[in-house]
Structures are given as C-alpha cells and as structure tokens.
Amino acid sequence: MTNPCQKARSLVSAGLDTPLNDLEQHFVTAHLGRCGACQAFEQDALAFTTLLRDAPLEPVPWSISVSGRGQRPRVQFRTIAQIASVASVVIAAGTIALATDLPRTSSETSALGPAGSLAVDEDSIRSLRRVALVHHELPIVAEAVTPQPGGDSAESLLKPALPVDGG
C-alpha cells in the first residue's frame, strides 16, 4: 500500500466512529474516486461495522463494577523520561568522579602499595614522614632544652617533629 492509501483507510475507519472534517472528507472522496482497493476496504469496513452495531447485546453472567479505588495513578511518559534523564546524568557524573584520578602529592604517592591501595603500616608511615620532611612539608621544632654556654649551638638542638629513619 502507498502512503495515500494508508491515510485514506485510516480516515475511512475513523469516519465510521466520528464525522470527518471537510478537508479529511474531501481527501477520502477524491482518493476513493481513483483507488478501487480503498473503495473495497470502505465497503467491507462499513458492512462489518453495521453488522456489529446491529447485533443484539449479549448478557454478561456476572456483575461488572468500575470503581476509582482499584485504579493505579497514571504516570505520564514525560515524567518518567525526565526522571530517567536526571538519573542518567547523576550516574554519569558519579562514574566520571570515580574513574578520574585526582592529582596526588609526592607523599601520598609513596604510600601507595602495588595495588594502588593505601598501605597502613609503620614502614609506610615512616616513609611518609621522610618524604614530607625532605619536601619541607613537615615542621621542625626546637626541643624544650635551652642551649648551655659553651655547649651545643641552638641549631644542633633542632630536631624533626617526627622521628626519621635513615635512608
């Protein structure tokens, strides 16, 4: 079937239930005047609809009632689409945030184990302290001892705030 035939048959079918407007009726009349297949469709549809409407109603052996309580609220497609789009943006942002490596400082990088997870043991803490001290990220504080005249200089009394292993 061609596109005009599909449109004409759709309008013929719709015209059996409700009257067509002037433009639709003009299109159907013009198309049926030149298309024998659609004329046959109109005759069959009209005969079937007339037969169905004229048939006696069949009684239903049980009662049917319609109440508003049992009906679920209808959610419009637009609302579902909006929720789905917001959810996809949130999921994408979370995935990007998890997949993106943030820049690490040198002290954080040295504590990373072979699998990339933070190792928390004494050696790794010492290593962090050593790296932080070398990069001047760890403060050095004076001991609570005051220099004695003729003894050690004040600079020799300065010690790191945390013990540092040699290496």
N, C-alpha and C positions, 0 to 999 in steps of 0.2 A: 504494500500500500504506500501511496505517496503521502507527503505531509498534508496537502489539502484534503485528501480522503480521510485521514485520521481526525483532522479538525472537524470536518463535516459530520462524521459519525459521532464524535463526541457531542457536538451541538444537537444532533438528532436525538441522541439519548437524553441529554439534559432537557430538551424541549418537550419530552414526554412527561416530565415532572413539573416544570415551571415554564411559563411563556418566555420565549427568547426576545431580546430587544430587536429593534428594527434592523440594525446593522447585521446582527447574527442571523436573523431570519432571511435577509437579502442574500447573504453569503450561502446559506444552506440551499435556498431556492435556486440560485444560479448554479451551484455545484451539482445538485441533483438533476438539473436540466441537461447536463452533459456527461454524467457518470452513471452508467447503468448498474454497476456493482453497489454503489452507495444507495441508489433507488431501491434495490433489492434489500439492502440492510434496513432501510427505513420501513419498508413494508413488513419485514419479519419482526422488527422491534415493536412496531405498532400492534401487530397481531398478537404477539406474545404478551405485551403489556395489557392489552384489552382482555385477553383470556384470563390472565392472572387477577386483574381487578374485578372481573365479573364472577370469579369462582366464589362459592359460598365459604364463609369463615368456618374454620374447624374449631370445635370446642377444645379447651385445654382441660385435662382431667384433674389438675391440681391448681391451687390458687397461686397467683403471682402478685407479689407486692414490691414496690420500689420505695425504698427509704433513703434518706440522705446520710444516715448514720454509718452504714456499711461502706460507703464510698471513700476511697482514699483521696486526699487532696492532690490535685493535679499540679505538677511542677512543669513550668514552661521550658521548652527546649533552650530558650535564650538564657535562662537562669543556670541551667546545667552547663551550658557552654562557657558562661562567664566563670563559674566555679572551677571548671576544668582548666581554663586558661590561667587562672591565678595559681592553681596548684602546680601546673607545669612550670611556671616562672619560679615559684618557690623551690621546687625540686632542682631545677637547672642551676639556680643560684647556690644552693647547698652543695651540689655536685662540684661546681666550679671552685667553691671555697675549700672543699675537702681536697680537691685534686691539685690546687695551686700550692706550691711550696713557698712559704714566706722566707725572706732573706734571714739567714742565721748569723749570729755573731761568731767570732772565732772560738769563743769559749763554749758555746752551745755545740758547735760542730765537733769539737774534740771529745765531747761526752757521748756522742752518738756511737752506738755499738755497730757491729757489722750489719745487722738487720735494719738499722735506721731507728731503732727504738732507744729511749734514754736508758742508759745503764746506771743504776744507783748502787754503787759500792764505794768503799773507801778509796780505792785507786782512782776511780773516775772523779771523785770529789777533789782529791789532791791534784789531779791533772787540771781540773777547772781552776783551782786556786793558783797553780803555777802559771797557767796561760793568762789569767786575769792580772796577775802581778806583773808579768812581762809586758802586757799591753797597758799598763798603768790604770787598770780598772779596779784594782784592789788598794785601798788606802794603807799607808804605812803610818803607824802611830808610835809615839815615844813611850818607852817603858816608864813606870812610875818611879824610877830611880833617878836621882839628880846626880850630875857628874861631881866627882871629888876633885879638889885642886891637885894638880899633878897626876891625876889618874887618866882614865879613858876620856876621849872627847865626847861631846854631846852627840855627834853624828854616829859614833860607834854604838851608841845605846839605842839607835833606831832599829826596830825590828818589824817584820811584817805582821799584820794583824792576825794572820793565819799562818800556821807552820807550812813551810815549803820544802819538799824533798829535793834533793839534788838531781839534776838531770835535765 
